[in-house]
Amino acid sequence: MLAIAAGWLVVGTLILVDLQFGDRLYFPVSDYDHSTRAAFTSALARYGIPPHNPFFFAGQPAPLRYHYFWLIPSALVHLLGGPIVSARVSLIAGALWCGLGLFGVIALYLRFFQAKGGDQIERRTLIAISLLMVTGLDILPIVLIGLFRHAPQPCIEWWNEHIAAWITTVLWVPHDLAALIAGFTGFLLIWDTAGQDKRGQRIAGVIGAGLAFASCTGASVYLGIALAAGCTLWLAISFLKRWWRRSLALSCAGILAAALLAPFLVQVMPRVATAEAAPRSAPASFPLGLTVRRFTLPDMFFNSASPAKTLVFNAVLLPLNYFLEFGLFFVVACLGVRRIWRRGLRDEAEWAAIALSAASLLICTFTKSTVISNNDLGWISALVVQFILLLVAADMWSEGVLGFGQIRAGHSAKHLRAAPRLITVTLVLGLMGSCYEICLQRTYPILADFSSVDKYSWLALDQQLGRRTFELRRAYEEMDRMLPASAVVQAAPVPEAGDIPAELYSGRQMIADVGNCGTTFGGSEKFCDDVILPRLNPLFDDQKRVSVDQVSDTCREFSITALLFKDTDPVWRDKSSWIWKTRPLLSNDFVRVIQCGGPGAPI
């Protein structure tokens, strides 16, 4: 176990840190997501709780609408570490700790939740942790797409509405994994509390579970929704079965979690804009909707022509969709269902596992999140059923049901054994998928500079990603020495993913970024479109000439301390523009920073 933990820390670190080769710097592909959370972590360190949206500023900060609980420890580490530990570095450390936490919660559930208890616990734990490297059959469509496009894809999950590999989850969305760990820790506390005879132990267990459930939802609202649905279904079953101790403990923990979460939920829920609050509020919208889980094949052929037909085909092809996404664990689920069909549910743990899995599967199949274009609810809610299937797979492997070794007496009948060849194929393809994800995490940005792979605007459309990133990081480090921590540094507002180097290395408040000024996370989209962007965009494009006085007025209006220009900005190419007539704070072949809006500023 120590070797596995140490190996994960080494491999995880090598995957998540920047790689530098001379004057070229490459961040991993997962920083497409991590950059946003690095900016949120910096905002927490600057403003405290409740944090402010670092991508929107309308004269005063806007409250952040995001599940930020997991970022709080990272912000504390960032504060304690000072300049040595950046927000981005603290996030990497948090992701590594989440991997260790997953190992721990797996061992706890195999010991205290599964029917086999402490029997062969070391072997079963090692099997379960090893199976974390097995994902679905994504490698098959990814290879076909790569052959068709003559280039690899940067992430193995991007071909379809994904059921994420465990390695993808810990590298891309460790806050969701932290939520899973917290939520299942809370459920295990409830499970243990019901068997305690002393009142003090039962009360302590309920309080601990309530805190864990609240932490789960605060770290990932979507995972909290899935787990709450599973717990509600389990509570209904407990009432019907008259398992009063578990029912009472779960009810009390749920009430406590709701009370603790109330201030946070009020903060993050979209509020109806009023005339007075219009510059700082976003219009209300219901965050959930109904759908049928999207599958790439019917979506490609029917989506634009007939949405209704697409939904029908998505429903019909759900088994194929889930077989490709779950792989080995789809086979495990089929074996589990067949086992239950033959002998029924034998104990409370099996009822609980079915309740949690059913709720998770229903949510990830038939609901979607409407806050952003990505269906985060459909992706993340599947983690619950993935965790249950991981535990079941470890026990089935240990029993010999998955086709390797002899079936242990008293555990399974011969007719419940899986085909060894099918298990071998899904196992090997699942391992290949995880290895692909790890390799492309590191190599795709490098390939973008030295080969003809698909180009993405959030990386670079030319072959200067490494040099540009290196110079941008150096520029932000120079500004840290030259400008106060409260200084606002604004680059060109970038749609969609935003300005990733600014989010990773700046650690400062921005006026606008991440498309629509990041108003998904707080602020008014109307104010962004009508006021902020019309004033900022002309500073960075070459379609409308602006004077130095206009630039100065914009800087003062939005409290901008410095403007950062990149070689990719349209105004950079116009050598007669104002940025080449103004003395820069610092300048190189890729970056030019001009101080403005303050005493002694050139503008």
C-alpha positions in Angstrom: 0.0 0.0 0.0 2.8 2.4 0.8 4.4 1.6 -2.6 1.1 2.2 -4.4 0.6 5.5 -2.5 4.1 6.7 -3.2 3.8 5.7 -6.8 0.6 7.7 -7.2 2.2 10.8 -5.6 5.1 10.6 -8.0 3.1 9.8 -11.2 0.3 12.3 -10.2 2.9 15.1 -9.7 4.6 14.4 -13.0 1.3 14.5 -14.8 0.0 17.7 -13.2 3.0 20.1 -13.0 4.3 22.2 -15.8 7.1 20.8 -18.0 9.8 23.2 -19.1 12.3 22.6 -21.9 14.6 25.6 -22.2 12.4 28.6 -23.0 9.3 26.4 -23.7 6.7 25.7 -21.0 3.8 23.2 -21.2 0.9 22.8 -18.8 -1.1 19.5 -18.9 -4.4 19.3 -20.8 -6.4 19.1 -17.5 -5.5 22.7 -16.8 -8.3 23.5 -19.2 -10.4 22.9 -16.1 -7.9 23.5 -13.3 -7.2 27.1 -14.5 -10.6 28.2 -13.5 -10.4 26.7 -10.1 -6.9 28.2 -9.6 -8.5 31.6 -10.1 -11.2 30.7 -7.6 -8.6 29.6 -5.1 -6.8 32.9 -5.5 -10.1 34.8 -5.0 -10.8 32.8 -1.8 -7.3 33.8 -0.5 -7.8 37.4 -1.4 -11.4 38.0 -0.3 -12.1 35.2 2.2 -15.6 33.7 2.5 -17.9 34.3 0.7 -15.5 34.6 -2.3 -15.9 36.9 -5.3 -16.0 36.0 -9.0 -12.5 36.6 -10.3 -13.7 37.0 -13.9 -16.3 39.8 -13.4 -15.8 43.3 -11.9 -18.3 46.1 -12.3 -16.8 48.6 -10.0 -17.2 46.2 -7.1 -16.8 42.4 -6.9 -19.7 40.0 -7.6 -20.3 37.1 -5.2 -19.1 33.8 -6.5 -21.8 31.2 -7.4 -19.8 28.0 -7.4 -19.3 24.9 -5.1 -16.1 26.1 -3.6 -15.8 24.1 -0.3 -12.9 21.9 -1.7 -11.0 25.0 -2.7 -11.0 26.3 0.9 -8.2 24.0 2.2 -6.3 24.8 -1.0 -6.7 28.6 -0.4 -5.5 28.1 3.2 -2.4 26.2 2.0 -1.8 29.0 -0.5 -2.0 31.6 2.2 0.2 29.7 4.6 2.8 29.0 1.9 2.9 32.6 0.7 4.8 33.1 -2.6 6.4 29.7 -2.4 3.0 27.9 -2.8 0.8 29.4 -5.5 -2.9 28.7 -5.8 -2.2 26.4 -8.7 0.4 24.4 -6.7 -2.0 24.0 -3.8 -4.6 22.6 -6.2 -2.2 20.0 -7.5 -1.5 19.0 -3.9 -5.2 18.7 -3.2 -5.6 16.4 -6.2 -2.9 14.1 -5.0 -4.5 14.0 -1.5 -7.8 13.1 -3.1 -6.2 10.1 -4.7 -5.0 8.9 -1.3 -8.4 9.6 0.1 -10.0 7.4 -2.5 -7.7 4.6 -1.6 -8.7 5.0 2.1 -12.5 5.1 1.5 -12.3 2.0 -0.7 -10.6 0.1 2.1 -13.1 1.3 4.7 -16.1 0.2 2.6 -14.7 -3.2 1.8 -14.1 -3.7 5.5 -17.2 -2.2 7.1 -19.9 -2.2 4.4 -19.4 -5.2 2.1 -20.7 -8.5 3.4 -17.3 -10.2 3.4 -16.0 -7.7 6.1 -12.4 -8.3 7.1 -12.0 -11.5 5.1 -8.9 -11.2 2.9 -9.2 -7.4 3.3 -5.6 -6.7 2.1 -6.0 -8.7 -1.1 -9.5 -7.2 -1.9 -8.3 -3.7 -1.2 -5.3 -4.2 -3.5 -7.6 -5.6 -6.2 -10.0 -2.6 -5.9 -7.2 0.0 -6.0 -5.7 -1.8 -9.1 -9.1 -1.7 -10.8 -9.0 2.1 -10.5 -6.8 2.0 -13.6 -9.5 0.2 -15.6 -12.0 2.4 -17.5 -14.5 1.7 -20.2 -14.0 0.8 -23.9 -13.4 4.4 -24.9 -10.1 3.5 -26.5 -12.0 1.9 -29.4 -13.9 5.0 -30.6 -10.9 7.2 -29.8 -8.6 5.2 -32.0 -11.1 5.2 -34.8 -11.6 9.0 -34.5 -7.8 9.4 -34.4 -7.4 7.3 -37.6 -10.1 9.3 -39.3 -8.6 12.7 -38.4 -5.0 11.5 -38.6 -4.4 12.9 -35.1 -5.0 11.9 -31.5 -7.6 13.5 -29.2 -6.4 15.4 -26.1 -8.8 13.5 -23.7 -10.2 10.0 -24.0 -13.6 11.2 -22.7 -14.4 13.8 -25.4 -15.9 11.5 -27.9 -19.1 11.0 -26.0 -21.2 12.1 -23.0 -18.8 10.4 -20.7 -18.6 8.1 -17.8 -15.2 9.3 -16.7 -12.3 7.0 -16.0 -11.1 7.2 -12.4 -7.8 8.7 -13.6 -9.7 11.4 -15.5 -11.8 12.2 -12.5 -8.8 12.7 -10.2 -6.8 14.7 -12.8 -9.6 16.9 -14.1 -12.2 17.3 -11.4 -10.6 16.3 -8.0 -13.3 18.5 -6.2 -15.9 16.0 -7.4 -13.8 13.1 -6.1 -13.4 15.0 -2.8 -17.2 15.3 -2.7 -17.5 11.6 -3.3 -15.1 10.8 -0.5 -16.9 13.1 1.9 -20.4 11.8 1.0 -19.5 8.2 1.3 -17.7 8.8 4.5 -20.9 10.4 5.8 -23.0 7.4 4.7 -20.5 5.0 6.3 -20.8 6.9 9.6 -24.6 6.5 9.4 -24.1 2.8 8.7 -21.9 2.4 11.7 -23.9 4.6 14.0 -27.0 2.4 13.7 -25.0 -0.5 15.3 -23.7 1.5 18.3 -25.3 0.9 21.7 -24.0 4.1 23.4 -26.1 7.2 22.9 -23.0 9.5 22.8 -21.5 7.4 19.9 -24.8 7.6 17.9 -25.0 11.3 18.4 -21.4 11.8 17.4 -21.9 9.6 14.3 -25.0 11.7 13.2 -23.1 15.0 13.7 -20.1 13.7 11.7 -22.4 12.4 8.9 -24.2 15.7 8.7 -21.0 17.6 8.4 -19.7 15.1 5.8 -22.9 15.4 3.7 -22.8 19.2 3.8 -19.1 19.1 2.8 -20.0 16.8 -0.1 -22.6 19.2 -1.5 -20.4 22.2 -0.9 -17.6 20.6 -2.8 -19.8 19.4 -5.7 -23.5 20.3 -5.9 -24.0 17.7 -8.6 -22.5 14.9 -6.6 -24.5 16.1 -3.6 -27.7 15.8 -5.7 -26.9 12.3 -6.8 -26.0 11.1 -3.3 -29.0 12.9 -1.7 -31.3 11.1 -4.2 -29.7 7.7 -3.3 -30.0 8.4 0.4 -33.7 9.4 0.0 -34.5 6.2 -1.8 -32.6 4.2 0.9 -34.5 6.1 3.6 -37.8 5.1 2.0 -36.7 1.5 1.8 -35.6 1.6 5.5 -39.0 2.9 6.5 -40.8 0.1 4.6 -38.4 -2.5 6.0 -38.8 -1.0 9.5 -35.0 -0.4 10.0 -35.8 2.3 12.4 -32.3 3.1 13.7 -30.8 3.6 10.2 -33.9 5.7 9.2 -33.6 7.9 12.3 -29.9 8.4 12.0 -30.1 9.2 8.2 -33.0 11.6 8.7 -31.2 13.5 11.5 -28.0 13.7 9.5 -29.9 15.0 6.5 -31.7 17.7 8.5 -28.3 18.8 10.0 -26.7 18.9 6.6 -29.5 21.0 5.1 -29.3 23.5 8.0 -25.5 23.8 7.6 -25.8 24.2 3.8 -28.7 26.8 3.8 -26.4 29.9 3.7 -24.2 28.4 1.0 -27.2 27.4 -1.2 -28.8 30.8 -0.8 -25.5 32.3 -2.0 -24.9 30.1 -5.0 -28.5 29.8 -6.4 -29.2 32.3 -9.2 -31.2 35.3 -8.0 -33.8 37.3 -9.9 -32.3 40.5 -11.1 -34.0 43.7 -9.9 -33.4 47.3 -11.1 -31.1 48.0 -8.1 -29.2 44.7 -8.3 -29.0 44.5 -12.1 -25.2 45.2 -12.4 -24.4 42.5 -10.0 -27.0 39.7 -10.4 -27.7 37.1 -13.0 -31.2 36.2 -14.2 -32.7 33.2 -12.5 -33.1 29.8 -14.3 -33.9 26.3 -13.2 -30.6 24.5 -13.1 -31.9 21.0 -14.0 -33.8 19.5 -17.0 -35.0 16.2 -18.4 -33.3 14.4 -21.3 -32.1 11.0 -22.4 -28.3 10.5 -22.1 -26.7 11.6 -25.4 -24.9 9.1 -27.5 -22.5 10.3 -30.3 -23.8 8.0 -33.1 -27.5 9.1 -33.2 -26.5 12.6 -32.3 -24.3 12.8 -35.4 -27.0 11.6 -37.7 -30.3 13.0 -36.3 -29.7 15.9 -33.9 -30.1 18.8 -36.4 -32.9 17.1 -38.3 -35.1 15.7 -35.6 -34.4 16.1 -31.9 -37.3 13.8 -31.0 -35.8 11.0 -33.2 -32.4 11.6 -31.6 -33.9 11.1 -28.1 -35.6 7.8 -29.3 -32.3 6.5 -30.7 -30.4 7.6 -27.6 -32.9 5.6 -25.5 -32.7 2.5 -27.7 -28.9 2.5 -27.8 -28.4 3.1 -24.0 -27.1 -0.5 -23.5 -24.5 0.0 -26.2 -23.7 3.4 -24.8 -23.2 2.1 -21.3 -21.2 -1.0 -22.5 -18.7 1.3 -24.2 -18.5 3.7 -21.2 -18.4 1.2 -18.4 -16.6 -1.7 -20.1 -15.6 -4.3 -17.5 -17.9 -2.7 -14.9 -20.9 -3.2 -17.3 -20.2 -6.9 -17.2 -19.9 -6.8 -13.4 -23.2 -5.0 -13.3 -24.9 -7.7 -15.4 -23.4 -10.4 -13.2 -24.7 -8.6 -10.1 -28.2 -8.2 -11.5 -28.2 -11.9 -12.5 -27.1 -12.9 -9.0 -29.8 -10.7 -7.4 -32.4 -12.1 -9.9 -31.6 -15.7 -8.8 -31.3 -15.3 -5.0 -32.8 -11.9 -4.2 -31.3 -9.2 -1.9 -29.9 -10.8 1.2 -29.0 -8.0 3.6 -29.3 -4.3 4.3 -26.0 -3.5 2.6 -27.2 -4.9 -0.7 -30.4 -2.9 -0.4 -28.4 0.2 0.3 -26.1 -0.4 -2.7 -29.0 -0.9 -5.0 -30.7 2.3 -3.8 -27.6 4.4 -4.2 -26.8 2.9 -7.6 -30.3 3.1 -9.0 -30.6 6.8 -8.1 -27.2 7.6 -9.6 -28.0 5.7 -12.8 -31.4 7.4 -13.2 -30.0 10.8 -12.7 -27.0 10.4 -15.1 -29.4 8.8 -17.7 -32.4 11.1 -17.7 -31.4 14.5 -16.3 -29.0 17.3 -17.3 -27.6 20.5 -15.9 -28.8 23.7 -17.7 -26.5 26.2 -16.1 -23.7 25.7 -18.7 -23.6 23.8 -22.0 -21.8 20.8 -20.5 -24.0 18.2 -18.8 -22.0 18.2 -15.6 -24.9 16.6 -13.6 -25.1 13.7 -16.1 -21.3 13.2 -15.9 -20.6 13.6 -12.2 -23.7 11.8 -10.8 -22.3 8.5 -12.4 -19.5 8.5 -9.8 -21.8 7.0 -7.2 -22.7 3.9 -9.2 -19.0 3.7 -10.4 -17.9 3.4 -6.8 -20.4 0.7 -5.9 -19.5 -1.3 -9.0 -15.8 -1.0 -8.1 -16.5 -2.6 -4.7 -18.6 -5.3 -6.3 -15.9 -6.0 -8.9 -13.2 -6.4 -6.3 -15.2 -8.9 -4.3 -16.2 -10.8 -7.5 -12.6 -11.0 -8.6 -11.6 -12.2 -5.1 -14.3 -14.9 -5.3 -13.2 -16.1 -8.7 -16.5 -15.0 -10.4 -14.7 -12.9 -13.0 -13.2 -15.9 -14.5 -9.7 -15.9 -13.0 -8.8 -18.7 -10.6 -11.1 -21.2 -8.8 -14.5 -20.1 -7.4 -14.3 -20.1 -3.6 -16.7 -22.5 -1.9 -19.8 -20.9 -0.5 -19.5 -17.7 -2.5 -20.9 -18.2 -6.0 -22.4 -21.0 -8.1 -20.6 -22.0 -11.3 -23.4 -20.7 -13.5 -22.8 -17.2 -12.2 -19.2 -17.1 -13.5 -18.2 -14.7 -16.3 -16.6 -15.6 -19.5 -12.8 -15.2 -19.0 -12.2 -14.0 -22.5 -14.8 -11.2 -22.3 -13.3 -10.1 -18.9 -9.8 -10.2 -20.4 -10.7 -8.1 -23.4 -12.6 -5.4 -21.4 -9.8 -5.4 -18.8 -7.0 -4.9 -21.3 -9.0 -2.2 -23.3 -9.9 -0.5 -20.0 -6.2 -0.4 -19.0 -5.3 0.9 -22.4 -7.8 3.7 -22.1 -6.4 4.9 -18.8 -2.8 4.8 -20.2 -3.9 6.8 -23.2 -5.4 9.5 -20.9 -2.2 9.7 -18.8 0.0 9.9 -21.9 -2.1 12.5 -23.8 -2.3 14.6 -20.6 1.4 15.3 -20.9 2.1 15.0 -24.6 -0.7 16.7 -26.4 0.4 20.3 -25.7 3.9 19.4 -26.9 2.4 17.7 -30.0 0.5 20.9 -30.7 3.8 22.7 -31.1 5.7 20.1 -33.1 3.1 18.3 -35.2 -0.2 18.8 -37.1 -2.6 17.6 -34.4 -6.0 19.4 -34.0 -5.5 23.0 -32.8 -7.5 24.4 -29.9 -7.8 28.1 -29.2 -7.2 27.5 -25.4 -3.8 26.0 -26.3 -2.6 27.8 -29.4 -3.6 28.0 -33.0 0.1 28.3 -34.1 3.1 26.3 -33.0 4.3 28.8 -30.3 2.4 27.5 -27.3 5.5 26.6 -25.3 7.4 29.8 -25.8 4.3 32.0 -25.4 3.4 30.2 -22.1 6.9 30.6 -20.8 7.0 34.3 -21.5 3.5 34.8 -20.0 4.4 33.1 -16.8 7.6 35.1 -16.6 5.6 38.3 -17.2 3.1 37.5 -14.3 6.1 36.7 -12.0 7.6 40.1 -12.9 4.3 41.8 -12.2 4.1 40.1 -8.8 7.3 41.9 -7.9 6.4 45.3 -9.4 2.7 45.6 -8.6 0.7 45.2 -5.3 -1.4 42.1 -4.8 -4.6 44.1 -5.1 -3.7 45.3 -8.6 -6.1 44.4 -11.4 -4.3 43.1 -14.6 -6.5 42.8 -17.6 -5.7 40.9 -20.8 -8.0 40.5 -23.8 -11.3 38.9 -22.7 -11.2 35.3 -24.0 -14.4 33.4 -24.8 -15.2 29.9 -23.7 -12.3 28.5 -21.6 -10.8 31.9 -21.0 -7.2 33.0 -20.7 -5.6 29.9 -19.2 -2.1 31.4 -18.5 -3.7 34.4 -16.8 -5.9 32.1 -14.6 -2.9 29.8 -13.8 -0.2 32.4 -13.1 -1.8 35.7 -12.4 -3.8 35.2 -9.2 -5.5 38.6 -9.6 -8.9 40.0 -10.2 -10.0 40.4 -13.8 -12.7 42.7 -15.3 -13.8 40.1 -17.8 -12.8 36.6 -19.0 -14.1 33.0 -19.5 -16.8 34.2 -22.0 -19.5 36.7 -21.0 -17.2 37.9 -18.1 -17.7 34.6 -16.3 -21.3 35.5 -15.3 -22.1 31.9 -15.0 -20.2 32.2 -11.7 -21.6 35.5 -10.6 -22.5 38.9 -12.0 -24.8 40.3 -14.6 -24.5 39.1 -18.2 -26.4 42.2 -19.4 -24.0 44.5 -17.7 -21.1 42.5 -19.2 -22.5 42.7 -22.8 -23.8 46.3 -22.6 -21.0 48.0 -20.6 -17.8 45.9 -19.9 -17.1 44.3 -23.3 -17.9 47.3 -25.4 -15.3 49.3 -23.4 -12.7 46.6 -23.2 -12.7 44.9 -26.6 -11.6 48.0 -28.6 -8.4 48.2 -26.5 -7.3 44.8 -27.9 -8.6 44.8 -31.5 -7.6 46.8 -34.5 -11.0 47.6 -35.9 -11.5 50.8 -34.1 -8.7 53.2 -33.2 -8.7 54.3 -29.6 -6.8 57.2 -28.1 -4.6 57.2 -25.0 -7.2 59.3 -23.3 -9.9 56.7 -24.0 -7.7 54.0 -22.6 -7.0 56.0 -19.5 -10.7 56.6 -19.0 -11.5 52.9 -19.3 -8.7 52.0 -16.8 -10.0 54.5 -14.3 -13.7 53.4 -14.7 -12.9 49.7 -14.0 -9.9 50.2 -11.6 -7.5 48.5 -14.0 -3.8 48.8 -12.9 -2.2 47.3 -16.0 -3.2 46.0 -19.5 -1.5 42.8 -20.8 -1.2 42.4 -24.6 -0.2 39.1 -26.3 1.2 38.6 -29.8 -2.2 36.9 -30.7 -4.2 40.1 -30.0 -5.2 41.9 -33.2 -3.9 45.3 -31.9 -0.4 43.7 -31.6 -0.1 43.3 -35.4 -0.9 47.0 -36.0 2.5 48.7 -35.4 0.9 52.1 -35.6 -1.5 51.4 -32.8 -1.4 53.1 -29.4 0.3 50.2 -27.6 3.5 50.7 -29.6 3.6 54.4 -28.8 3.4 53.9 -25.0 6.2 53.0 -22.8 5.6 49.5 -21.4 6.0 48.3 -17.9 7.6 45.2 -19.4 7.9 43.7 -22.9 9.2 40.7 -24.8 8.5 38.9 -28.1 5.1 37.6 -26.9 3.9 39.9 -24.1 3.6 43.7 -23.6 2.3 45.1 -20.3 1.3 48.7 -20.0 0.5 50.3 -16.7 -2.5 52.5 -16.6 -5.1 54.2 -14.3 -2.8 54.9 -11.3 -0.3 57.4 -10.0 2.8 57.6 -12.0 1.3 55.4 -14.8 2.4 56.0 -18.4 -1.2 56.4 -19.4 
